[in-house]
Structure formats: structure tokens, C-alpha cells
Amino acid sequence: MDRSCSCFRRRRRQFSSPSSETRTTSSLTLSSSVRILLFILCASHVFSGSNPINLAMAFDLNTITFNQGYAPLFSDFNIYRFEDDKSVRLLLNRQSGSGIISMDYYNFGFFSAKIKLPRKYTAGIVVAFYTSNVDMFPTTHDELDMEFLGNVRGKPWRFQTNVYGNGSMVRGREERYRLWFDPSKEFHRYSILWARNKIIFYVDEIPIREILRDENMGGDYPSKPMSSYATIWDASSWATNGGRHKVDYQFEPFTCEFRDLVLQGCPVDPTDATSTNCLDAIDELESSEFATITPRQRQAKKWFREKYMYYSYCYDRLRYPSPLPECPLISSEQELFKNTGRLKNRQRFHRKHRSRGTRRPRNMTAVY
């Protein structure tokens, strides 16, 4: 039974009554009725499927301090480290953005952080959490991206995931989504699992995307050691509505915060391609709980992708007349998209239509 139904473990409330016999009978009757009602409510919650994200339990992760795993990448003056060294704040202002980088390269790994994004007007801003080796292999680099795209006031953050292998920039594998929560109001965990034969992107413990290695991908599957990065920067030229909305610096500084950092993998020398010292570490990585998607997580993944994904390269026939080899063509997803990879019905991203003559609530946010 789902832990959300902890109501079964609550202590029964005691009631006073004129006699012991009456008290016992009343308690039994009430207890039975309450238990039946609670069972119905909890079972409805578990099996209805209306909100499967509640079914995923938190991963048991070993977090590190900033100093244990990261260093400034650029604009140290825009990086604020908290006294406990467990959190770091990155700033974007008129002078510069900012970024951090892991001190090691990893031969496969699990990269994770709890992140809170900037608030209010965020058009033109990109906050990125990703892995790459572009500094070591500028023309044949690998990369795994989670990029959060800012928006104008009143419209939500969106984000995209992407995969590059061996410099395959012309074959982008991006998907775009929105979220079921406001990522600027509270922290949520975002994670990337990179293993020998699979890649999984997570939001909290929900696997939003899985890529299984296909031999026909060849060098397009990332295979060289990578570092972990976190950055905030001005992407006014493309991030919001194709560049129509720019960063507005009257709202500066724009801040994002990273905490509860996780770097799990095998640190390596990226120039030593023959090293076999990581076999045990990779086996441990691939036996971890986050390396296997459970049936409940698959339910949540399906729910997320059918409700919140609004572009996928796998369904973009104008760009790729034949799907790329790793694309699983899922009928329940495919029927939602046009041959451009975009939604057939954008209105499903809007809230319910108002009845004629009703006023729109002041706190309602239009989404798409």
C-alpha cells in the first residue's frame, strides 16, 4: 500500500459513552466505518492515476558540499556560497552570468541538485544543469542538457532536455516540456543518469525521459568522460519566443540556487581512454535504485509526457523523415503530435475555459 495512505496507522480516537458495552460497540462500529471510508479514499488516490507523481518515493542519495565537488567556472563575483557550503547561488546581472563546474570528469555517473529558479520576469534567461566535455573535445564533444527557459511575467518556466554524442550538433535530440509546479517558488530535484546503455532524466523522482542505447546510434551515444555544470546566462537571442522577448535588466539581479548536490560516478583522467579502473564503480552505479525505472515510475513517466511534453524530435517528420534509432514510437504520445513534432492541440495546455460572463481569477496563469 502507498505510504500516502498513512491514515491507516493513525491512532483511533477515543469516545466516552455511558457504559463499557456501549462504548465498545460504538467504537467498533465507528472504527469499521472509518476504516472502510479511509480505504476507499486511499485506494482511489492510489489507483485513479490522476496524480501518479505522488507514488514515487525519494531516492536515498549521498550529497556533497560545494567544496567537495565543484569550483567556479566563470564570473566568481556572481557566485555566492552559503556558510554551510551546501548551497550556492548563481547570479545574472548586466555585468555577466555565472557558472560552476565539477572538479573531476566522470566516466558515467549520476548528477543531481535541488534547484530553485528566478522569479517574476525571466524572459531571455537560461538556467542550465548539464554534463559536457567540450573543453577537452571541442569538435567531438558529448553533452547531456537540462535547460530551463525563462518567460514573460505571468507565463511559466519551460525546460528542455537534449543529448549530443561525438559532436553530433546537427542531430539535436531535444524535447521540450512544462512543469506541474512553479519551479521559482520551491526547490525541486533535477537529475541526470548517464550509464553505459541508458540515459534517464529525472524531475524529483519522476523519470521524464529515458534513452536506451541502440547500436545504430554509433558515436551519437555519449561515451567520453564528462564534467557536471550549472550556469545562468543571457540567451535573449532565442530563449523566449524565438528571441522576441529579451532579458530586462530592470529586474536584476536574477538568482538561482543549487543545493544538496550529488556527484556519483568514477572520477577519471579524460585523456586516458584505456583506463579500466571504473568497472566496479560503474557496476555500483547501474545497480542503484535510480538506474531502474519501477512500474510506478513508468506510470508517472507516461502521465508526465502525455500531459506536459509539447515538442519531441522523435515525432518531427519534417526534421527527421525516418525516426532516429533510439526513438520509441509510443502510440499514446504519437497521436498528440503533428509531423512537426509539436502538439496538435495547444489548448490542452490551457486551464478550463471560463463560462461566458465569468471573471478570470486574478491568480490564474495562462500556460501552453
N, C-alpha and C positions, 0 to 999 in steps of 0.2 A: 504493500500500500504506500502511496505517495506520502512523503513526510509532511506535505502541506496539510494533510489530514491529522495533524497532531491533536485535533479536538478529541480524538478517541482516548487520549491519555490524560485528559483533564480530570481533576477530582470532582466526584459527584457532589452537587450542592445538597446540604442537609436541610431538611424542613422539620419544623416542630409540629406535632399533632397531639390530639387528646390522649391517644393510647398507643402503646407499643405495637399492637397488632395492626391498628390503622396506619401508624407511621410506616411500618414495614411494607404493607400492601401498597400504600401511596407511593413510597419510594421506588418499589419495584416497577409499578405501572409507569411512573414518570421516567424512571431510568430507561425502561424499554422503549418508550415513545421517543425520548430524546435520542437514544442510540440509533433508532430506525431513521429519524429525521436527519441526524448528522451523517449517517451512512449514505443516504440518498444525496445530500448536498455534496459530500466529498466525492462520491462516485461520479456525480455529474461533473464536478470540476476536473477529475482525472480523465474521464473518458469522452468528454464533449469535444475536445480538440480545439476549442475556441481560443485557448491561450496556452499552447503547449510549451511556451518558453519557461513556464513555471516548473516544468518537470525536470529540468536539468539541474544537477547538483554542482556546487562549486568544486573546482579542481583543488587538489592538495598540492600547493606549489611552494618552492623554496625561493623566497625573494632575497634580493641583494640590495646593498646601499649603492648610491651613485658611484662612490669612490672605488667600490669593489669591481665595477664592470664598465664604467663609462668615463668619457672625457669630453671636454668641449670640442666641437667640430669647427664652428665659426662664430664670431661675434660674442666672445666671452662676456662682454659688458652687458649683453642682453640675456644672460643666463643667471638665474637666481637659485642657489642651492639652499635648502632649508637646513636648520641647525642639526636635525637628526640624520641628515644625509640620505633620507629615504625618499625624498621628493625633490623634484626640480621643476622650475617654472621657466618656460621659454617665452620671450617677448618679440613682438614685431612692432617697430615704430618707423618714423621717417628715415632714421639712420640705417636700419638693417633688420633683417630677420635674425634667426639664431638656430643653432642645432647642436646635437650631441652625437657621439659615435662610440660604439663599444671598443674597448681597448684591444680586443682579440678578434681574430677571424675564427669562424666555426665551420667545421666540416659536418653539415647538417645540424639541426637544432630546433629548439622551441624558444621563441622570442615573444615576450609578453609585457604589458604595462597597463595599469589603470590610468585612464586619461580623462581630463575634463577640458572641453573646448571653449574658445572665446564666446562671449555673449553679445547680444544686440546686433548691430550692423556689422556683418562679417564678409560682405561681398569681396571677391577677389583674393581672399585668403586661402591658402592651403596649409593644413597641418598634416604631416606625413609620418607614418611609422612604418619602417621598411627595412629590408636587408639588401645589400648590394656589395659588389666588388669592383665597381667602376674605377676606383683609384688604382687598382692593381692590373686590371684588364680593360683598358679604355675602349677597345674596339670589339671585344668579345665578352663583355661583362654579363653577369647574371643579376637578376633583381626580382624581389617579391614585394609588392606595394600594397599598403593600405593608405589611401589619400582621402582626407576629409575636405570637402569643398564648401567654402562659406557661401552665404546668401544675403539677400537684402533683408531689411528688417521685416519681421512678420512671416518669413518663409524659412523652412527648416534647413539644417545642415544636410548635405548628401555625402555619400562617400563611394569610392571605387576601389576595386582590387585589380591587380594586374600581375602578369608573370612574363618575365623575359629570360631567355637562356641563350648563352653564347652570342650575345649581341644581336638577337633577333628583334630589333626595334620595329622593323617593318611588319612584323606579325604580332601586333598587340593582342593581348588576350584579356581585355578589360571587361568588367561587369560593373554596373552602377546600381546603387540602392539608396533607399532612405531608411530611417530607423523607427522603431516603435516607441522611442523615448526622446527627450530633449538632451543631447549629449553635452550641452553647455551648463546644465543645472546640477549634474551629479557625476561622480566618477563611474565609469564602466571599464571592464577589462577587454582589451583587444589583443589578439594573439595570432601568431603565425607558426604553424608546424611545418617544418621542411625535413622530410625524411627521404630515404633512398628511392621509394616508389610511390610516394604520395605527398601532397601538399594540402593542408587544411587551414582555412582562415576562420577564426572564431570571433564572435562578439559575445562577451561574457562566456558562457559555456555552450553557446549555440553555434554549431558548425554551419556557417553561411555559405561556404564554398569548399568543394573537395576536387582535387585534380589527381587522378590516378595516372601514373607514368605509363605511357604507351611507347612501344619500341619504335613506332613510326614518327615519334616526336624527334628522335635523334638528339642533336645538340640543343634543341629548344627547351629541354628539361634542365633547369638549373643544376649544375653539378660541381661547380668550383667553390671553394671556401668563401664565405661572405661575412661581413660585419653587420651589426644592427645599428640603425639610425633613427633619430627623431628630430624633426625640423618644423619650423613655421616660417613661411615666406610669402612674398607678394607675387601672386600669379594673376595679376589683373588682366593679362592678355588673353586668358582662356577660362579661368576657373568658374566664373558665374555668367551664365547665358552667353557663352562664346566670347566673353570679353566685353560685353556691353556694360557691365557694372564693375567698376574699379574699386580698389581699396580706398576708403575715405578716411584720411588720417586725422580728421577732427575727432574721431573716436579712439585714437591711440592712447595708451599702448594696448595692443591686442595680446592677451596672455593665454597660454595653455599650460596645463600642469600634468606632469607624469609622476606616478608613484608606484610602489610595490612592483619594482622592476624584476623581471625574470630573464636570465640567460642560461639556458640549459643546453649543453652540447659539448662537443670536443674542440677545445682551442687548438689551432694548428698554425703552422707556418704556411701561408698561401702559396709560397714558391716551391714547396716540397710536395709534388704531386704523387710521390710514391709512398708516402707515409701510410702505414697500416696500424698505427698506434690507437686509432679511434674505433676499432671494431667493437670492443666491449662497450664503450660509451654510446655508440650508435645502437647497439642491441638494447641497451637500457632505455634509450630514448624511445625506440619503437615499441617497447613493451609498456610504456607509460599509459595511464588512463586516457590522456588527451590524444593518443595516437590511434585510438579505435573509436569509431562512432557507434554509440549504442542505438538500439531501436527507438528509444525515446528521443534521442538527439536527432535521429533521422526524421522523425515526425516533426520536430521543431524546425529542422532544416527545410523540409518541404513547405511548411507553413510560412516561414520567412521568405523563401524565394518566390513563392506564388503570390505573396501579399506585398512585398517590399522591393523586389528587384524590378528595375524599369529599363535596363538595357543588358543584353548579353551578346557577345561576339559569336557564340555558338548558334544563334538564330539569325545572324546577319548574313543573308544570302547575297546582298549586293557587294559586300566586302569579301566574303568567302563563299563562292558558289558551292563548294564542297566543304562541309564542316571539317575543322581541324581534328586530327586523330583522337585527341583526348576528350572531345566533346560528347557527353552522354545526352542524346536527344530524348528528353522526357516529355511525353505527350501532354501531361497536365501543365507543363511550363510552355511548351511549344505553341499550344493553341492560344496563348496570351499575347504572342508577339507577331508583328508584321515581318516581312522579309528584310526589313532594315535593322532588325534586332531590337526595335523599340516597341512599346506597348501598343496594341490595337486600340485599347480603351484607356486613355489617360485619366478619365473621370473616376476610375476606381481608386485613384489616389486622393480624391476629394472626400470630405465628410458628407454625410447625408444631405440631400438637397432640402432647403427650407420650404415649408409650406408658404403659399402666397400670403403676403400680408404680415408674416412674422419677421421680427427683427433679428439680425445676426448677433449672437453673443459677442461681447467685446473681446473676450479672450480666445475666440476661435481662430485657429491658424490654418490658412489655406496651404495645402500640401499637394505635391504632384509627383 
